[in-house]
Every structure is written in C-alpha cells, then in structure tokens.
Amino acid sequence: MKKYPIIIFFATIILIIIGSSVVMSASSTFSIVKHNNQFALFSSHISKALIGIIVLVIFSIIDYRYWMKFTKPALFAALFLVLITPFVGDQIKGAQRSISIMGFSFMPVEIAKYALFLHLANLMQKYADEPEDMKKNLLIPLGWIMGTAVLVVMLPNVSNASLIILIGLTILFLAGIPMRYFAGIAAAGVIVFLLAIVIKPHAQVRVMTYMESFMGDKFPNTQVQQSVYAMGSGGITGVGLGSSNQRNLFLPEAYGDFIYAILGEETGLVGALAVLLLYIAIFVFGLLISKNAEDKFGKLAGMAITLSIIVYGFVNVSVATGMAPTTGLPLPFISHGGTSLVILCAMTGILMSIGFRNASREAQKNKTAWKAEAV
C-alpha cells in the first residue's frame, strides 16, 4: 500500500512540471505585451509551484486526522472571505473573485470548497452512529453545501458552485445517505443552477452559446474556436514546446483556463493523452487509498479530494475541446495560478497522508501476524 501515495506524489510532480513548461510557453507573448518581460507570469507561477510542492510534502507527513478539529473554523473563515469578496475583492475582467492581502492575491472560493469537503467528511463520520437522525445526517450537511454554493454564485462563479454541489452531494451519498432522499435534493440543486443562470447574465450567455453551437446554429465563442484550432494543429506529436501559434494572443487565457489547448498544440495527441493518464492514475490510486482508510473521515475526505481532481480536470478538458460550455475553471496542477495550485497540493498531501497511514497500519498488522506465527 505504501506505493499508492508514492505514485500519486510522482504523478502530481510530473503534472506540475508539465504545467510549468506549458505556462512558460503559453504566457510568454502576453507577458511581453503586458509586463515587457516574457517570463513575468512564468516567474509568478514557478514560485507558487515550488511553494505547492513544499506544502504537498508537509501535509503528507502530518497525520490527516489532525485536521479534523479545524474543518468547521476553516469553513467559517473561508465563507466569510467569500462573502466579503464582492465588496473588497480585486476587479478582474468585470468580476471580483480574488482578495489581495499584503501584496498576496488569493481566491477564497478555492479555500472554501475544500474546507467544505473536509467538513462534510468530518460531519458524516460524527453522525455515522445515528443513521436515523436525518437532521444531523442530511439537513445540516445539505445546509452547508447549499449555503456555500449560494455565496459562490454571488461572486459570480456559477461553474464552481455547480461542481461544489455535485461533489458535496456525492460525499453524502458515499457516506450512506439513502438513495430515496436524493431525488428531492437533486431537484433543489437543479433549481439553484437554473436560478443562477437566470440571475447571472454571463452564465446565461455561456450556456446559450454552447447550446446554439451544439445544435449547429452558431459557431462556438472565440476562445473555444481558437482552442479547437490549437488542438487540431498539434496532430499526433505536436508542433514542439515553445512553438505554439495560438499563444500569440489568438487564444485568450492561453496560460490559464485554456492551457490544455496549448498543451495539445505543442505536444500533440501524445502529450494530451499522457496528461489524462496521469489524472487517471491519481484517480485510481486515490480511490484505493480512500477505500482502505481506517476511519470514515479518511474514506470520505480521500474520496472528495480524488473526485475534485478528476472532475475539475474533466470539465476543463471538456471546455478546451468544445464539449462543454466555457466555465473559467483551471486545469488541476497545470493552469497558471496561485491559490488553486497551492491549495490543491495541500489536499493531495492529505490524500497521501491517508495512504501512508494505511501502509503503516498494514505493516503493523503484518508484523503482529509474523510474531504470532513465530510464537
């Protein structure tokens, strides 16, 4: 079992290295135009990547159960930051989703969603011995999920809110909430999603544009068009690292939300599939680690972290290839960014910690069995 967290560690490091390489290429032209320095955004990214790796190692060493007592205060603090973001946040492209404190900018939603997932895992472990108490087992966790989603929608960030609801409900289902309760819950989630689209014009435009392009009545938006061109021009082996054409301001957000398109252009189908295989490796071994956890918190927290990586990765790739509406969600470990990369590394460290704990427990069990046989 010890090899499971090691595999996840190396898969994560490889993804970060690939991401850093593509960010350097994808951001160079924009950095020259915006900052008169082709390495401006890359320098910012690589510093966050190094911090992320250090955080990954530290969190993998700390016993994951240590964080159980902090899940509720962490969630309260994160939701408070999300709440005040529309009032004190930085204005970027017409939306306020990040906060700057002492020169350091971060996105509270990235902290809030993982604080929520860990708190849900903690709640469902505490209430596992009271399966008939639906207030504790369902209403309270559901209140946390919907409350978090509503605050995130107000940023506005409909796509993140939708995935928070999806992963949150999945945690409840995996915790053992009976299936009969999920019809009403799913209906409530759909209503919140539809209301968010109606209330937030930008979300409505994205969904309608996608539906019209899907039906063949209209071309996708500029980002998706250029993204598909980039993926197609990469062929089997790509045009070579640093040789992307779409990075030259043809593809907006080439170093962020649409970095997978640049990856496909420069490394081709081979590189694009290699990245998907790395995500699948994290998913498979993350599931194995979660399944073998010694307590319900470890099982649910591990599952939540594993699912978030694969779901966010799948959504980003779907957007880049024109299979889903534009969402503005980063590609895990690869897109340029600070908060998302560092926080995700911390969560992956917790997943590894669960795996190391499993391995230690298994080794102790084998040692005890060996001693018993020797006697």
Stockholm file with secondary structure:
# STOCKHOLM 1.0

chainA/1-375         MKKYPIIIFFATIILIIIGSSVVMSASSTFSIVKHNNQFALFSSHISKALIGIIVLVIFSIIDYRYWMKFTKPALFAALFLVLITPFVGDQIKGAQRSISIMGFSFMPVEIAKYALFLHLANLMQKYADEPEDMKKNLLIPLGWIMGTAVLVVMLPNVSNASLIILIGLTILFLAGIPMRYFAGIAAAGVIVFLLAIVIKPHAQVRVMTYMESFMGDKFPNTQVQQSVYAMGSGGITGVGLGSSNQRNLFLPEAYGDFIYAILGEETGLVGALAVLLLYIAIFVFGLLISKNAEDKFGKLAGMAITLSIIVYGFVNVSVATGMAPTTGLPLPFISHGGTSLVILCAMTGILMSIGFRNASREAQKNKTAWKAEAV
#=GR chainA/1-375 SS CTHHHHHHHHHHHHHHHHHHHHHHHHTHHHHHHHHSCTTHHHHHHHHHHHHHHHHHHHHHHSCGGGGGGGHHHHHHHHHHHHHHHHHHSEEETTEEEEEEETTEEECHHHHHHHHHHHHHHHHHHHTTTCTTCHIIIIIHHHHHHHHHHHHHHTTTCHHHHHHHHHHHHHHHHHTTCCGGGHHHHHHHHHHHHHHHHHHCHHHHHHHHHHHHHHTTSSCCCHHHHHHHHHHHHHTTTCSCTTCCSTTTTTSTTTTTTTHHHHHHHHHHHHHHHHHHHHHHHHHHHHHHHHHTCSSHHHHHHHHHHHHHHHHHHHHHHHHHTTSSCCCCCCCTTTSSCSHHHHHHHHHHHHHHHHHHHHHHHHHHHHHHHHHHHHC
#=GC SS_cons         CTHHHHHHHHHHHHHHHHHHHHHHHHTHHHHHHHHSCTTHHHHHHHHHHHHHHHHHHHHHHSCGGGGGGGHHHHHHHHHHHHHHHHHHSEEETTEEEEEEETTEEECHHHHHHHHHHHHHHHHHHHTTTCTTCHIIIIIHHHHHHHHHHHHHHTTTCHHHHHHHHHHHHHHHHHTTCCGGGHHHHHHHHHHHHHHHHHHCHHHHHHHHHHHHHHTTSSCCCHHHHHHHHHHHHHTTTCSCTTCCSTTTTTSTTTTTTTHHHHHHHHHHHHHHHHHHHHHHHHHHHHHHHHHTCSSHHHHHHHHHHHHHHHHHHHHHHHHHTTSSCCCCCCCTTTSSCSHHHHHHHHHHHHHHHHHHHHHHHHHHHHHHHHHHHHC
//
